[in-house]
Amino acid sequence: MNAKDLRIIFMGTPEFAVPSLRALVAEGYNVVAVVTAPDKPAGRGQKLRESEVKTAARELGLPVMQPEKLKDPQFVAAMEALKPDLGIVIAFRMLPEIIWAMPRFGTFNLHASLLPQYRGAAPINWAVINGETETGVTTFLLNHEIDKGGIIGQIRVPIDSTDNVGSMYEKLMNIGTSLVIDTVERISSGNIHPVEQENIDEATLRPAPKIFKEDCIIDWSRNGKEIIDFIRGLSPYPSAWTQLDGDDLPPLTAKIFSARFIPEVHDADTGSLGTDGRTYIRIACNDGWIDIDELQIAGKKRMKTKELLLGFRNIAAYRCYPTH
């Protein structure tokens, strides 16, 4: 069957899914509808904000569906009426079988890791946090288990020492478009041999669970490289943070966006802070110093260390917690 004749349902919500949707339309594939999250209140005014995928779909002139519940009979009937041949899911929510099994060629997902490694909601973050030197994108067929369907294709992508989660997000988001197109072509031609994720020793796999604020606090007692990888894996969002405490000073929190590790044997207390008051802030870790390049004190804007020190003269009186 000609891939351009397939009736495709595209399902996604955030920016990560947008380049693939645009590429499908630009190259003439028949996207008959887009399914995305309902508009949600956001910002100080709590005005309704549409998803990035909805914005792109409207620009492309595509019909949009925004079901609150994916098993809603009206939504299921609307999907059936479209007579889909193929479903594509990128950064959406878990689908019920009645939806993912509906298209005659099934539904595939684009996942931002080299499955079976980093199954879960935050694969890019965890790959960088764990100091990986390589990650990638994978397409796989949906089944009853999360991220465990038969693998169709993969593209491997190096992680440079200067990358953070923001730069890797951009790389994988754009590289993923070619894998999505290739997967559609292979499915239409019958040229797929899904590799089932079976007989895998789960103890060898690294998970990628959703990240919450409490997961982002820096442990200064760890080795310097681990701390730098942790900062990189959370920058720019949701961002690694630390608490600053000082005698007779109000406690503060600071997000740290970039830093470098200076290996050094020292006798400073872990979490203690060193600065010349003008050009640098360094925090003692287990095997050296973390030299802070860019940070944001709560209530202030994000800035370079030199800029912060112009108006923060007593920072030397603080130290960082926690230290385990």
C-alpha positions, 0 to 999 in steps of 0.5 A, spaced: 500 500 500 502 507 498 504 510 505 501 516 502 494 513 502 494 511 509 489 514 514 493 516 519 491 519 526 496 523 530 496 523 537 501 528 541 501 534 546 508 538 547 513 541 542 517 534 542 511 532 537 510 538 533 516 537 528 514 530 526 507 532 525 509 538 520 514 533 517 508 528 515 504 533 512 509 537 508 511 530 505 504 529 503 502 523 508 494 523 510 493 525 517 486 525 518 485 528 525 490 530 531 488 528 538 491 532 543 490 534 551 484 539 552 486 546 553 488 547 560 489 554 565 496 556 565 500 563 568 498 568 573 491 569 569 489 562 569 487 563 561 486 557 557 492 555 553 492 550 548 498 545 547 503 546 542 500 540 538 494 543 537 497 550 535 501 546 529 495 542 527 490 548 527 496 552 522 496 546 518 488 545 517 487 539 521 481 537 525 483 536 532 480 532 537 481 533 545 477 528 549 477 528 557 477 521 557 480 516 552 474 511 553 469 516 552 464 513 547 463 519 543 470 519 542 471 512 540 465 513 535 469 519 532 475 515 531 471 509 528 468 514 523 475 516 521 477 509 519 484 509 521 489 505 518 495 507 522 496 511 529 502 515 531 503 517 538 509 522 540 509 524 548 501 523 549 498 519 555 497 512 555 492 509 550 486 504 552 486 498 547 480 500 544 484 506 541 491 503 540 488 497 537 483 500 532 487 502 526 488 496 521 496 497 522 496 498 529 499 504 533 506 506 534 510 510 538 516 514 538 520 514 544 526 518 546 531 513 548 534 506 546 529 501 548 529 497 552 533 502 556 530 508 559 522 506 559 518 511 562 516 519 562 523 522 562 528 518 558 532 524 556 533 527 563 535 520 566 540 518 560 544 525 561 543 524 569 546 517 569 552 520 565 550 516 558 554 518 552 549 515 547 542 515 547 537 515 541 530 515 539 526 508 538 519 507 534 515 501 537 508 498 536 503 499 542 501 493 546 498 492 553 505 494 557 508 501 557 514 502 553 514 494 552 512 493 545 515 490 539 521 495 536 521 497 529 526 502 528 532 506 532 537 512 531 543 512 535 545 519 538 551 521 542 551 525 548 556 530 548 559 533 555 557 540 553 549 537 552 544 538 557 537 536 557 535 542 553 540 541 547 538 533 547 531 534 547 532 539 541 536 533 537 532 528 539 526 532 537 528 533 530 532 526 529 525 523 531 522 526 525 526 521 520 525 515 524 517 517 524 517 517 516 521 511 515 517 507 520 510 509 516 514 507 510 516 500 512 509 499 515 505 501 509 510 496 505 510 490 510 517 491 511 517 491 519 520 485 523 518 488 530 523 486 535 519 483 541 522 486 548 522 479 551 527 475 556 530 481 558 534 481 565 530 487 568 536 488 573 540 491 567 535 496 565 535 503 567 528 506 568 526 513 567 520 515 571 517 522 572 521 527 575 518 531 581 521 537 585 524 533 590 528 529 586 531 535 583 535 537 589 543 537 589 546 532 594 553 536 595 556 529 598 556 526 591 562 526 586 563 532 582 562 529 575 555 526 578 553 533 580 555 536 574 551 530 570 545 531 575 545 539 573 546 537 566 540 532 566 535 537 569 537 544 565 533 548 563 527 544 566 525 542 571 532 544 574 537 542 579 536 546 586 539 547 592 538 550 599 542 556 602 542 557 609 546 561 613 547 564 621 542 569 622 540 569 615 534 568 611 534 561 608 534 561 600 533 556 594 537 557 588 536 553 581 543 551 578 543 551 570 550 550 568 557 549 572 563 545 571 567 541 576 574 542 578 577 536 581 581 538 588 583 534 594 581 539 600 579 539 607 573 544 606 566 542 609 561 539 604 556 544 601 561 550 604 561 555 599 567 559 596 567 566 593 571 572 591 565 576 591 566 578 584 567 573 579 566 566 582 562 562 586 564 555 588 561 549 592 565 544 595 563 536 593 566 530 595 572 530 590 573 538 589 569 544 587 563 545 583 564 552 580 557 555 578 556 559 571 549 560 571 543 560 577 537 563 579 536 565 586 528 564 588 525 571 587 530 573 582 531 572 574 536 567 572 543 570 571 551 569 570 555 568 577 558 575 576 552 578 575 549 575 581 555 577 585 554 585 583 548 585 588 549 579 593 555 581 597 553 576 603 553 570 599 559 567 602 556 567 609 551 561 606 552 554 605 548 549 601 544 543 603 543 537 603 549 534 604 548 526 606 
